[in-house]
């Protein structure tokens, strides 16, 4: 059995967490065993499913809450258990904390993989400074350098500010998804459309969905501004914001300021992303930066017309012709107009498994490297080579 210690799971079922689960569900668990390091004592996303599949979650104190206790607990775990693992796989959005790699090297885990999932600092200035400092030293502790895209590789492994040549050769691991699982969300369409809007009836509305942590990176404030421009021209449009985060209070206030309380619905944390995608008619993806953006892939798998930030979201994400790129600099009114044009020019019909076009969709995702059923074999080889 090849034992891998994985870091990257948090309480929020976001992009990194979904990425890990897409591979973990598919990996040959007769050959590979995953345990997950969790820097919180709260349950992490998908914890019950992890346990059901034979994985273990190892909880310890967050470094932010108590750095001394964090260090003590981490050291105790590695001292006792490091010899049980052939590899550690650290999935992060920043190099601000590379303690897991340092401990893994100190206690003899032979394969030490650092995996970049973002392309810009999404946290405090201090953590940005720590990222820059650790960029120069991560090579002392990691043996393998992975990234979700070339953009993400440059931010982690190039020179200061993510510029210049890569200091470490990086392997791009695609954010592959379970296309069949996403398509299955359409079977729950009516139930989720009934939930959308709370007390209001949205079953016959044109539902636009925006998925991601409520955080400036995902730019939900811009999505609300787009809705303010869209509603006068498309009165049946509604916006569902899927996720939770530190910007929630600000966003709710902005919705009230725009007079959109009846047109915008906050879901909070959800685990069934496929169900919400199955309920929607359009996907809005206005991020200000992305390493890649797994939600955009899932939206295409669900058959949704998708409008994404140009020159911000890597063009590698385009799998189908239903995804259009548009510059944020055009402003909310222009984005609203683009939504109207896309609505008029393409349907949002999800594909059933018996539709002949479904096989083409699977093939498109496979050819681009975004079908987890095919990509898991490559991951298995990379973990053991």
C-alpha positions in Angstrom: 0.0 0.0 0.0 1.3 3.4 -1.0 0.4 5.8 1.8 0.0 9.5 1.1 -0.5 12.3 3.6 -2.6 15.0 2.0 -3.0 18.6 3.1 -5.6 20.9 1.6 -9.0 20.1 3.2 -10.8 22.8 5.1 -14.3 23.3 6.4 -15.3 25.0 3.2 -16.2 22.7 0.2 -14.4 24.9 -2.2 -12.2 24.4 -5.3 -9.2 22.7 -3.7 -11.4 20.4 -1.6 -13.5 19.5 -4.7 -10.4 18.8 -6.7 -9.0 16.5 -4.1 -12.2 14.6 -3.8 -12.6 14.2 -7.5 -9.3 12.3 -7.6 -9.8 10.5 -4.3 -13.1 9.0 -5.4 -11.5 7.6 -8.5 -8.0 6.5 -7.2 -7.3 2.8 -6.8 -7.8 2.5 -3.1 -6.4 -1.1 -3.2 -3.0 0.5 -4.0 -3.3 4.0 -2.5 -4.3 5.1 1.0 -4.9 8.8 1.7 -4.9 10.5 5.2 -5.8 14.2 5.4 -4.1 16.7 7.6 -6.6 19.3 8.8 -5.5 22.5 10.6 -8.8 22.8 12.6 -10.7 20.7 15.0 -14.0 21.4 13.2 -15.1 18.8 10.6 -13.8 19.4 7.2 -15.7 19.3 3.9 -16.6 15.7 2.8 -15.2 14.3 6.1 -17.9 11.6 6.4 -17.3 10.5 2.8 -13.5 10.4 3.4 -14.1 8.1 6.4 -16.5 5.9 4.4 -13.8 5.4 1.8 -11.3 4.4 4.3 -9.4 7.6 4.7 -8.4 9.2 8.0 -8.6 12.9 9.0 -6.0 14.1 11.4 -7.0 17.3 13.2 -4.7 19.8 14.9 -4.8 23.4 16.1 -4.8 26.2 13.5 -1.5 28.1 13.3 -3.4 31.4 13.3 -5.2 30.6 16.5 -2.3 29.3 18.5 1.1 29.0 16.7 2.9 27.4 19.7 0.3 24.7 20.1 0.1 24.2 16.3 3.8 23.6 16.2 3.8 21.2 19.1 0.9 19.1 17.8 2.3 19.0 14.3 5.7 17.9 15.5 4.3 15.2 17.7 2.3 13.8 14.8 5.2 13.7 12.4 7.6 12.3 14.9 5.2 9.4 15.6 3.7 8.8 12.1 6.0 10.1 9.4 7.5 6.7 8.8 4.1 5.4 7.8 4.0 7.6 4.6 5.8 7.4 1.3 4.6 10.8 0.2 3.1 14.1 1.5 1.0 16.1 -1.0 0.5 19.8 0.1 -2.3 21.6 -1.8 -2.3 25.3 -1.0 -3.2 28.7 -2.5 -0.1 30.4 -1.1 3.4 29.5 0.2 2.8 31.5 3.4 3.0 28.3 5.4 5.4 25.5 4.4 5.7 24.0 7.8 4.2 20.7 6.6 7.0 20.3 4.1 9.6 21.2 6.6 8.3 18.6 9.1 8.0 16.0 6.3 11.7 16.5 5.4 12.8 16.5 9.1 11.1 13.2 9.8 12.0 11.5 6.6 9.0 11.4 4.2 10.7 10.7 0.9 8.3 12.3 -1.6 7.3 15.9 -0.7 4.9 17.5 -3.2 3.9 21.1 -3.2 0.9 21.9 -5.4 -0.1 25.5 -6.4 -3.8 26.2 -6.7 -3.8 30.0 -7.2 -2.2 32.7 -9.2 -2.2 35.8 -6.9 -2.2 36.7 -3.2 -5.8 36.4 -1.9 -5.0 37.1 1.8 -3.2 39.7 4.0 -0.2 41.7 3.1 1.8 39.8 5.7 0.9 36.4 4.1 1.9 37.9 0.8 5.3 38.7 2.2 5.6 35.2 3.7 4.8 33.8 0.3 7.6 35.8 -1.3 10.0 34.7 1.3 9.1 31.0 1.1 9.2 31.1 -2.6 13.0 31.2 -2.3 13.3 28.4 0.2 10.6 25.9 -0.8 13.1 24.1 -3.0 15.0 23.0 0.1 12.0 21.0 1.4 9.9 19.9 -1.6 11.0 17.2 -4.0 8.1 17.8 -6.5 6.5 20.9 -7.8 2.9 20.7 -9.2 0.4 23.4 -10.3 -3.2 23.6 -11.6 -2.1 25.8 -14.5 0.9 27.6 -16.0 -0.4 30.8 -14.3 -0.4 29.1 -10.9 3.1 27.6 -11.6 4.6 31.0 -12.3 3.2 32.6 -9.1 4.7 29.8 -6.9 7.9 28.9 -8.7 9.1 31.8 -10.8 11.0 34.8 -9.6 9.8 37.5 -7.3 6.2 38.4 -8.0 5.8 35.3 -10.1 7.9 36.8 -12.9 10.8 35.4 -15.0 11.8 31.8 -15.5 10.5 29.0 -13.3 13.0 28.2 -10.5 11.7 24.6 -10.3 10.2 22.6 -13.2 6.5 22.3 -12.6 4.1 19.5 -13.6 0.6 20.8 -14.4 -2.1 18.6 -12.8 -5.4 19.4 -14.4 -8.4 20.2 -12.1 -10.2 17.2 -13.5 -13.8 16.8 -12.6 -16.3 13.9 -12.5 -18.4 14.9 -15.6 -21.0 12.2 -15.0 -21.5 13.4 -11.4 -22.1 17.0 -12.5 -24.5 15.9 -15.2 -26.5 13.9 -12.5 -27.4 17.3 -10.9 -30.1 17.8 -13.5 -32.1 15.0 -11.8 -32.5 17.3 -8.8 -33.3 20.4 -10.8 -36.9 20.9 -9.6 -36.0 20.5 -5.9 -33.2 23.0 -6.1 -35.1 25.5 -8.0 -37.8 25.3 -5.4 -35.2 26.0 -2.7 -33.7 28.9 -4.6 -35.3 32.2 -3.5 -36.3 31.0 -0.1 -40.0 32.0 0.3 -40.2 33.2 -3.3 -41.2 31.0 -6.2 -38.2 30.8 -8.6 -39.2 27.7 -10.4 -40.0 29.6 -13.6 -37.1 32.1 -13.3 -33.9 32.4 -15.4 -31.4 31.4 -12.7 -27.8 32.8 -12.9 -25.4 31.1 -10.6 -22.1 32.2 -9.2 -20.1 29.7 -7.2 -17.1 30.4 -4.9 -16.0 31.6 -1.5 -17.5 35.0 -0.7 -14.2 36.8 -1.1 -12.9 39.6 -3.3 -11.1 37.2 -5.6 -14.4 35.7 -6.8 -15.9 39.2 -7.3 -19.5 38.6 -6.3 -20.0 42.3 -5.8 -19.5 42.8 -9.5 -22.1 40.0 -10.1 -24.6 41.9 -8.0 -23.8 45.1 -10.0 -24.4 43.1 -13.2 -27.8 42.0 -11.8 -28.8 45.6 -11.1 -28.2 46.4 -14.8 -29.8 43.2 -16.0 -33.2 43.2 -14.1 -34.7 46.1 -16.0 -34.1 44.3 -19.3 -34.6 40.8 -18.1 -37.1 40.9 -15.2 -37.2 37.1 -14.8 -33.4 36.9 -14.0 -32.4 35.8 -10.6 -28.9 35.4 -9.0 -27.8 32.5 -6.7 -24.6 33.0 -4.8 -23.2 29.6 -3.8 -20.7 29.7 -1.0 -19.7 31.3 2.3 -16.9 33.7 3.3 -15.8 36.9 4.9 -17.5 39.1 2.4 -21.0 37.9 3.1 -22.1 40.8 5.3 -20.7 43.3 2.8 -22.5 41.5 -0.1 -25.8 41.3 1.7 -25.5 45.1 2.4 -24.7 45.7 -1.3 -27.7 43.7 -2.3 -30.0 45.8 -0.1 -28.4 49.0 -1.4 -29.2 47.9 -5.0 -32.8 46.9 -4.0 -32.2 43.3 -5.0 -33.3 41.4 -1.9 -36.0 39.5 -4.0 -33.6 38.8 -6.9 -30.5 37.5 -5.1 -30.3 34.3 -3.0 -27.4 33.3 -0.7 -27.1 29.5 -0.2 -24.4 29.4 2.4 -22.1 26.3 2.5 -23.3 23.5 0.2 -22.0 20.1 -0.6 -24.1 19.3 -3.6 -22.7 21.6 -6.2 -24.0 19.4 -9.0 -27.6 20.0 -7.7 -27.2 23.8 -7.9 -25.7 23.6 -11.3 -28.5 21.4 -12.4 -31.0 24.0 -11.2 -29.3 26.9 -13.1 -29.7 28.4 -16.6 -26.4 30.4 -16.8 -23.0 30.5 -15.0 -21.4 33.8 -14.1 -17.6 33.7 -13.5 -16.3 37.3 -12.9 -13.2 36.4 -10.8 -10.4 39.0 -10.5 -7.8 36.2 -10.6 -7.8 32.5 -10.7 -5.2 29.6 -10.8 -7.7 27.9 -13.0 -11.2 27.8 -11.6 -12.8 24.4 -11.2 -16.3 25.9 -11.0 -16.0 27.0 -14.6 -15.3 23.5 -15.7 -18.2 22.1 -13.7 -20.5 24.7 -15.3 -19.5 23.6 -18.8 -20.0 20.0 -17.8 -23.5 20.9 -16.7 -24.2 22.4 -20.1 -24.5 26.0 -18.9 -23.7 29.1 -21.0 -20.8 30.6 -19.1 -19.4 34.2 -19.0 -15.9 34.4 -17.6 -13.4 37.2 -17.0 -11.0 37.6 -19.9 -7.2 37.9 -19.3 -7.8 36.8 -15.8 -9.1 33.2 -15.9 -6.7 30.9 -17.9 -8.0 30.2 -21.4 -7.1 26.5 -20.7 -10.5 26.3 -18.9 -12.4 26.5 -22.2 -13.6 23.0 -23.0 -16.8 23.8 -24.9 -18.0 26.6 -27.1 -20.6 27.6 -24.4 -17.9 29.5 -22.4 -17.3 33.1 -23.5 -14.6 35.4 -22.1 -15.4 39.1 -21.5 -13.3 41.8 -19.9 -14.2 43.1 -16.5 -13.1 46.5 -17.8 -16.3 46.6 -19.9 -18.3 47.1 -16.7 -21.5 45.7 -15.3 -23.9 47.1 -18.0 -21.9 45.5 -20.8 -21.8 42.2 -19.0 -25.6 42.3 -18.5 -26.0 42.9 -22.3 -23.7 40.0 -23.0 -25.8 37.7 -20.8 -28.9 38.8 -22.8 -27.2 38.0 -26.1 -25.9 34.6 -24.9 -29.4 33.8 -23.6 -30.9 34.6 -26.9 -28.3 32.7 -28.9 -27.9 29.4 -27.0 -30.0 27.3 -24.7 -29.0 26.0 -21.3 -30.2 22.5 -21.9 -28.3 20.0 -19.8 -27.4 16.7 -21.5 -28.8 13.4 -20.4 -26.5 10.4 -20.4 -28.5 8.9 -23.3 -28.1 12.0 -25.5 -25.6 11.4 -28.3 -24.0 14.7 -27.6 -23.1 13.5 -24.1 -20.5 11.2 -25.4 -19.0 14.1 -27.3 -18.9 16.1 -24.0 -17.1 13.3 -22.2 -14.6 13.1 -25.1 -14.0 16.9 -25.0 -13.2 16.8 -21.3 -11.0 13.8 -21.7 -9.0 15.3 -24.6 -8.4 18.5 -22.6 -7.3 16.5 -19.5 -10.3 17.5 -17.3 -12.1 14.2 -17.0 -11.1 12.6 -13.6 -12.0 9.1 -14.8 -9.1 9.4 -17.3 -6.7 11.7 -15.4 -6.6 9.6 -12.2 -4.2 7.1 -13.9 -1.8 9.9 -14.6 -1.9 11.0 -11.0 -1.2 7.5 -9.8 1.9 7.3 -12.0 3.1 10.7 -10.8 2.7 9.8 -7.2 4.8 6.7 -7.5 7.4 7.4 -10.2 
